[in-house]
Amino acid sequence: MVKAQEYIENTFSLNREEIDLYGFTPEKEKLEGSLNLREFKKLKRLIVPYHKITSLDLTNCLDLVLLDIGGNPLTSLDLSNNPKIKHISVSGLNIKQDLNTFFHLKELEHICLDSCDFYGSLKPLAKTHLKKLYMTNSWNIKGGWEFLPATLETIECGKRKDIFGTLANYQNDSPTWRKDHDFLISRISRLEEKLTDQEKITKKILSEKEQLEKQLVTKNKLF
């Protein structure tokens, strides 16, 4: 194994815009350990799939547009400072985070979630410009498909009819499928919005109830 941090620092200048180690040599060894790229402030494309990288710091990589880190033993992922990402692959990652990890990526066009442990609803992807979505064998991602953007062109989800129903009958042609199911999608979306509003009302009522109960306890103590 080769230490990831040491190799990157000794091989690439800090002004580097692309680091591509897909076909890594020497002798096809793998990079291992933590990787801190804070000083690579001009980095736009990072391609390091199927290595042994355990942690990744992209804090100052503000211009990053492409990220391929699939197959690494990462346990967390923070992209809060990388809003320009358009293409990302996290396939095979065992990271247990929901899709809010990608919520702020408004320019996102391509995401590969194949065989990963990300979980929850697809709703956080609603405000992206997503064109291609891959999520074969990602069984922990459930629901929220009606919120996916109209820009979506291709969906690959294997045999997951629990999410997209008859999409397979359309050869994964998302625009046509969406057009044919527009009424149902719109109806579900409106119901989701009502549920969200109701949850806010319920939360407000519970908060008010809690405050009144506290006041009641305080007054009882005075007597």
N, C-alpha and C positions, 0 to 999 in steps of 0.2 A: 504493500500500500504506500501511497504518496500523500504527505500532509497537504491538504487542500490550500490552506492559507499560504504556506511556504512556496508551493508551486506557483500559485497565481501571482504572488508578489515578485517572484524571481523571473517570471516569464512575460508578464504583460505590464506595459507602462500605465500610469494612472490616468492618462488621456485616452486610453483604449475605449472604443465605442462598442466593440463586440468581443465577447469571450465565448468561443465555441469549442467545447471539449467532447462533442458527441463521439467522435472516433479517436478517443484519447490514446496517445502513446506517451511514455516509452513502454513498449512491449505490452500494450493494452492493459496496463495496471489501472487501478481506480483511485480517485482522490478520496481521502477520508478526513473526518473531523469537522470542526467548525470552520465557517467561511465568512469573514467580515469584509464587505466591499464598500464600506463607508467612504473610503478615499477615492473610489472610482466614480467620480461625480459626473462623468460624461458617458457612462455606460448606457447603451441603448438595447443591447441584445445579450442575454445570458442563456447559454445552452449547455447544461451540465447534467443530462439525464443518466440515471442508472449508475451513479457513483455511490459513495458511502458518506455523503455529507450529512452531518447531524444537526447543524444549525446554520442559519443564513441571515445575515444582516444587510439589508438593502436600503437603509435609512436615508442616505444621501444620493441615491440613484434616482433622481427626480425625473429624468428623461427616459427611463426604461420603457420600452414598447413591446419587447418580446421576452418571455420567461419560460424556459423548459427545464423543470427540476424533477420530472417524473422518476419514480423508482428509487429515490433517496430515502434514507431512514430519518427523515425530519419528523419532529414531534409538534411543531407549531409553525405558523406562517403569518408574518405581519407585512401587509402591502399598503399600509396607511399612507406612506409617503411616495407611492408610485402610481399616481392617478392616470398616467398616460398609457398604461399597459393596454395593448390591443390583442395580443396573442399570448395565451398561457396554457401550459400543460402541467397538471399535478397528478397525472395518472399513476396509480399504484402507491400513492402516499398513504401512510397510516395516521394521518393527522385527523384528530377528532374535533373539527370545528364546523360550524354551520356556514351556509353560503353568504352570510353577511360579510365574510372575509373579502368578497368581491363586490360588495354593494356600491362602493364609491367609484368603480372603474367604468365611468360613463362612456369611454371610447372602446370598450372591450368588444371585439368582433368574433373571436375564436377562443373557445375554452374546452379543454379535454379533461374530463373528470372520470375517465375509465378506471374501474377497479380501485377506487379510492375510498377512504373512510369519512369524507365530508358528508354531512347529513342535513336533513331538514328540507324545507320548502325551496322551490326555485324562484319564489317571489323576489328575493334580493337582486335578481338579474333583470328585473323589469325595466330599469332606467338605463340599461346598457344599449349598445348598438349591435347586439349579438347577431351574427350571421350563421355561425356553425357551432353546434353543441354536441359533444360526444360524452356519453355517460353509460356505456355498456358495463354491466356487472357492478354498478354502484347502487346497491340495494337500499342504502340508508337515506337516499334522496327521494323524497316523497311529496307529491302535490305541488301546487303553485304553478302548474304548466300554463294555466289560463293567463298568467301575468307576463309570460315571455313576450318580448318586443315583436312588433310586426316586421321588423327587419330580418327575422330569423328565416334562413333559407334551407338549412340542413340540420336534421336531428338524427343522431345514431344512438339508439338506446337498447339495442339487442332485442330481446323478446319481452321487454317490459310493457305489456299492455295495461298494467295497473296505473301507469301514468298517462300514456298517450293513446290508449284505446286502439282505434282503427288506423293509426298513422302508418303502420306497416303496409296497409293496403294501398297507400298512396306513394309507395317507394320512398318514404321519408321526405316527401315533398311538402314541407311545412306550410308555404303560402296557400297552396290549394286546399290542404286539409283544414287550415284555419278559416278560409273563406267558406267552406262547406259547413263548418261548425260554428260560425260566427254568433248565431243566436245563443247557443248554449254557453259559449265562452263568455259572452257579454253578460248573460244572466248570472253565471257563477261569479264573475268579477264584481257585479253589483251586490250580490249577497255577501261576498267577502268584505266589501266596504261597509255594509250594514253591521256585520258582526264586529268589525273593528271599532265602529262608532259605539256600538252597544258595550263593548269591552271598556271603552274609555268612560262611558257613563257609569257602568258598574264600579269601576275603579274609583271614580270620584265619590260615589255614594258610600262605598266601603270606607274611604278615607274620612269622610264627614262623620260617619257612624263611629269610627274609632276615636275621633277627636271628642265627640260628645260623651262617649263612654269614659274617656280620661277625665273630662270635666266632672262627670258624675262621681267618679272615685275620689277626686280631689275635694269636692264639696262634702262628701260623706266623712272624710277624715277630719274636717273642721268641726264636726259635731261629736 
